[in-house]
Amino acid sequence: MTSRLVDRASAKAAVSVGAVSAAIRLGTLFGPAVFGVTAAGVALPEVALALRAGPAVAWVLTVHALALGIGTAVFGRLADSWGVRAALAVGSFVLAAGTLACFAAPNLGLLIAGRLVLAAGSGAMTSCALALLAAADTAERPKLLATYGGIMAIFAAGATLAGGIATTWLSWRVTLVLPALSLLAVPFCVPLATRRGSRRPIDAIGAALLTLAVSSLVLLIQSQALSLPLGAVAAIGGVVALCALGLNRRVRRRPEGFVPLPVATDAGFWLAALIGTGVYGGLFAMMYAAPQILGKTYGWAVLSIGFALLPGAVLGAVSSRRASRLGTVTSRRLLAGVAAATAAAMAIAGTAGGGPYILVAATSLALASFAVTQVVITGEMSARLPIPRRGAGMGLLNLTFFVGGGIGSAVAGALAPWMGLPGSVAATACFPLIAAVVALTRVRPPRQ
């Protein structure tokens, strides 16, 4: 009874500031996490030149994608156990420490270490924003998600522009720490975090197994870009398999552990994960390939590319707002339609006659798919997951999303030497296409 009263108080606190205001706060808390990969990619040539780093500079992006996904899952579980307010406090400290480390790093090794810490803190901001979104009052959630989706679209569409401005006018170091902008939103989000944690102990072994499994998987899919030897690739593959088996056994033995059994065995969760993986995979592939094609093939400057992608934010805001007002079935159809349009545009853009504006259109549609996915999947899973598991469930869900994004960019990078960048764009159109197909799959209500 007490927990119900606390949860109602939490919902009333969120509504008291207004749904639009709460959405802006939470979107600003999550949004800068997008800059960690897409904006930072713009600065890599400057990083390599300043630190005299060769191909190893790719680790600056790899460790960030890795730690961001893991941080999201770990802090999602901590938000359930300790409460969002405590998770925000710890995450803010980690994010600030990583930011300072990146500014002070004298060489590539220390810079990579700083980026790892930075991304873990950024993952905390992401998981806390999602936990607060999921805890919003059911009646206010559609309005909240509509504005939140628009804010996320603005951050995603403006990533290249933000990276270009920071690198050109300030420093590549500033570009690499743009996720720290989330710290500005923390004081405004703390009043929304009123629900107490469950105080359940954290399953450290489960967390370690998941961390090692995901770390190895990300290294495995990035092995070609990182030029890893065949023996190392085989060893990493073995670690992935062993950790997967160990994690499966751990979940069975600890049903309420780091990966809750009801979440791991929920078909609706895995369908949502597959949709997000496809959408993020397409978006990250486009954000990797499109700026390079527009710059190298068509001679566009970085700032011009950034401005050209801004209309994608408008498209994403309009689409996500529309999705928030629709029922589950209709919103899924909208998501499927936008994802299918993204796949078609990517396939056309990847052909020789696509042209720069088709490429911009494909990227804009990928941004719109991202925004709609945030609204539709977050809304569905918020209603599907019980309150004690929402932080963990949303954290694990977004872990799969970020891993999917890493796979998308890795596939595009691996195919580029063989097919060229345009060919890699056409090939990675399969990601949003898969998302479109899965989005039309009927979702059964969760078992009570």
N, C-alpha and C positions, 0 to 999 in steps of 0.2 A: 504493500500500500504506500509505504514511504517513497519507494522508487518511482511510483506513478506520479505522486505529487511533485517530486523533483523534476521529472520529465515534463510535466505540464508547465512548471515554472520556467523551465528552459525554453519551451516553445513560446510562452508569453513574452519572455525577455527578448527573443528574436523578433517577434512581431512588433514589440513596442518601439523598435527603432525604424520600423517600416520595412516591407519586403524588398523594395527597390534599394534602400540604403544597405540592408544586410547583404543583398546580392553583390553590390558594388564592393563592399568590404571583403567578402569572401572571394570574389573574382580577382581582386587585387592581391589577395593573399596567395592564391594559386597561380595566377597568370605569369609572374616573372619566372616561374620554373621552366616555361617554354623557351625562354631566352638561353637556357643553359646549353642547348645543342644547336638550335637553328641560328641564333644570333652569334654564338661563339664560332661557328664555322667560318664566318666572314673574317675573323681575326687570325685564323691559323697561319696564313702566309707571313704575317707580321710576327707572330710568335716564333715560327721557325727561323726567321731572319735574326730576331733579337737574341734568341737563346742558342743559335747555331745548331738547331735540331733538324734532322732529316725526316724520313718517313715516320719516325717514332712520335712525331708531334700529334699523330692521329690518336694517341692515348689520351690527349686532353679531352677529346669528345667521348672516347670509349669509357673511361672511368666515370665520367659524369653520368652517362646514360645508365651505367651499371649501378652506381651508388644512389641515383635518384629513384630507381625502381625499388631497390632494397630499402632505402630510407622511408619510402611511402608505405611499404608493408610493415616495417618494424614500428614506426611511429603510429600507424593505424592501430596496431595491437596495444601500444602504450596508451593511446587515447582511450581505449576501452577500459584498460586497467587503472590508469592513474587519473583519467579525466582529461579533456581537451586542454584545459588551462595549463596543467602541469606539462603536458606534451608540447604545447606552444612555447613554454618557458625554456625547456631543455633544447628544443629545436632551434629557437632563436639564438641561444648560446653557440650551438654547433655551427649554424649558418654564419654568424659573425666571426667565429674563429677561422672558418674556412676562407672567408673573405680576406681577413688580415693575412693569412698564410699565402694566398695568391698574390697579394700586393707585394709581399716581402720576398717571395721566392726568387733566389738568384740563379736557379738552373731548372732544367726541365723536370728532373725527378721530384724536386720539392714543389714545383708548380702542379704536377700531377697529383701529389699527395694533398695539396691544398684544395684542388678541384674535387677530390674524392670527399673530403670533409664538407665542403661547400654544398655538394649535391645531396649528401645525407641530410643536411639541414634544410635544403630546399624540399626534399621529400617529406620532411616533417610538416612544412607549411602546406604542402599538397594534401596530405592525409588529414590534417586538422580541418582544412577548408571543406573537404568532402564529408567528414564526420559531422560538422555543423550543418551542412546542407541537408544531410540525411536526417538530422534530428529536428528539422523545421516542421512546424505545424502543417498537417496534411492540406488544410484549406488554403494556406498561403504558399505552399510549395510550387504550384504552377507559375505564379507571378515571380517568385524568387528565381526559379530556374530560367525563366525567359530572359530576365536581365543578366543573370549569371552567364548564360550562353553567349550573349552579345559581348560581354566583357572579355570572355575567353577568346572569342573570334578576333577582337581588336588586338589582344596580345599576340596571338598566333600570326595574324597578318602583318603586324608591325615588327616582327622579330628581325627580319633582314634589314629593314630601315634602321631600327635601333642599333643593330650591330654595326652597320655602315657608318652611322653618325658618330657612335662612340669611338670606333677605330680611327676614323678620318680626323675627327676634331679633338679627341681626347687622347686615349691610349688603348692599346690592345688589352692591357690589364683591366681597364674599366669594363670592356666588353665581356671579359671572362667572368666578372663578378656581378653582372646584371641581375642574376637571380636574387641577390641580396636586397633588391627593391621590395621584396616581400616583407622585410622587417618594418617598413613604413606602415604597413597595414596591420601589424600585430596589435598595437594598442587599441585599434578600433574594433578588432575582432574579439578581444578578451571579454568584453561585456556580453557577448553572445554565448560564451562558454560557461554555462552555469550548471550543467549536469555533472554529477559526481561519477567517478570511475567505479568499476565493479570491485576493485582491489584484488582481483584474481592474480595469482602469481604468473609471471611471464615464463613461457616454455622456452628456456634458453637453448636447449638441444634442438628443438624444432626450428627455432630462428636460425641457428647456425647451419643446419642442414639446408634450409631454403636459401640462405645467403650463399653458401658454397655452390649449390646447384645452379642458381641464377648467374652467379659470377662466372662459373665455368661455361655455361651456355652462351653468355654474351661474348666471352673470349673465343668460343668455338665458332660462332657465326661471324666474328670479326677476324678470324684467323688469316684469311687471304690478305685483307687490308693491312694487317699487322705483320705480314710476312713471317708467320710462325713456321718452324720446321715441321715436317710430317710426323716425327716422333712426338713432338709436343702436342700436336693436334690429336693424335691417337690417345695420349695420356689424358688430355682434357676431356675427350669424349668418354673415357672410362670413368672419370670422376663424376661427370654428369649422370651416367647410368647408375653408379653406386649411390650417389646422393638421392636420386629419384626413388630408388628402391628403399633406402633408409627412411626417407621422408614419408613414403607411403605406409611403411610399418609404424612409424611414429604417430601418424595421424590416426591409425586404427587403435593404437594403444592409449593415446591421449586425445579423446574425442573433443575436448575443449582446450586443446593446446594451442600452439602458435597458429596452426592452420586448423580451424574448427572442422570436425568431420561433417556436420550438417552443411557447411559451405562447400567443402571439397566434393561432396556427393550430390550437390544440387545441379541438375541439368540446366536450369535457368541461368545460374551463375556462369557456367562454361559457355553457353550460347552467347551471353553478354560479353564474355571475355573474347570470344572469337570475333564478334562484331567489332569490338574496340581494337583488337589486334589488326584486323584488316584495314580499318580506317586510319589508325596511327601509322601502319606500315606504308600506306599510300601517301600520307601527308609527309612523313619523314623522307621518303624516297624523292618526292617532289621538291622538298626544301633543300635536299642535297644536290639534286641534278639541275633544277630550273635556274638558280642563280649562275651556275657555271655555264650552262648553255647560252643564256641570255648575254653573259659577259664575254665568253670566248667566241661564240659563233656570230652574235649580232652586235657586239661592241657596246652593250649597255653598261653604264657605270653602276656601281653598287647602290648609290642613292637612287638612281632612276629605277632600278629593280625594286627597291624597297617601296617607292611611291606607287609603282605599278601594281603591287600586291595589296595595297590598302583597300581597294574596292572589295576584296575578298572578305574583309571584316564586315562590310555593310551586308553582303550576301549572307554571311554567317549569322549576323545579328537578326536579320529578317527571317531566315529559315528557322533559327532556334526559337525565336519568339512564336512563330507559327506552330512549331512542334509542341511547345509547352501548353498550348490551348486545345490540343487534340487528345482523343482517347488513346489507349494503349495500342490498339490495332492500327488505327489511322496514323499515329505518330511513327509506328514501325514502318508503315508503307512509305511515309515521307522520307524516313532515314534510308530505306532501300532505294528509293528513287534518286536521292541526292548522291548516294554512293555509286549507283549504277551510272549516273551521268558523269561522275568523276572518273570512273573506269573507262568510259567511252572517250572522254576528252583526253585522258592520258594516252590511250591507244592512238588517237589521231595525232596528238602532239608529238608522239614518238616516231611518226613517219617522216620521210624526207620533206614532204610538202606541208607539214604542220604550221610552220611559221611561228614568230615570237608571241603573237597575241593569242593563238590557240594554247600555247604553253602557259601564258599568264592565266587564261581562262581555266585550264586544268588545275593549276595551283589554287586558284580562287575557289573552285568547286571542292578541292580537297580540304581547304580551310572551312568551308561551309559544312562538309561532312563531319569534321572535327567538332564544330560547335553544336550541331544537331545531336551528335552522339553523346556529348556531355549532358545535354538536357534530357534526352530520352532514356539513356541507360542509367544515369544518376537517379532520375525520378523513379524508374522501375525498381532498381535495386534498393532504394531507400524504403520503398513499401514492402519489398520482399524480405529483407533482412531484419530479424528481430533486433531491438535496441542494444542488447548486450554484445551483439556480434557485428554491429554496423561499421564501427571503426576498422576492425580487422578485415571484414568482408570487402569494404570499399578500398582499403589499402592493398589487399591482394589482387583485387580486380584491376586497379590502376597499375600494379606491378606488371601484370600481363600486357596491359596497353603499352607501357614504355618498352618492354621487351619486344613487342611487336613492331614498335617504331624503330628500334635498333636493328631488327631483322630487315625491315624495309630499306633502310639506308645502307645496310651491309650488302644486301642483294644488289642494289643499284650500283654500289661501288665495285662489287665483284664482277658484274656483267659489263661495266663500262669499257674495260680494256678489250673485250671481245666483240661487243656489239656497238660500242660508242655510247655516249650519254643519252642521245635520243632513243636508241634501241633499248637501253635499260629502263627508260621511262615507260615505253610500250610494254615491256615484260612485267614490270611491277604493277601494271594496271590490274593484275590478278588479285592484288590485295583488296582494294575497294570492291571488286566484283564479288569476291567471297563474302565480304561484309554484307553486300546487298542481298545475296542469296540467303544467308543465315538470318538476316533481319526479317525475312518473310516467314520464318519458321515459327509455328505456333508455340507459345510459352505456357506451360501448365502452371496453375497456381501452386505455391509452395505447400509442402506437407505441414500440417499444423501439429 
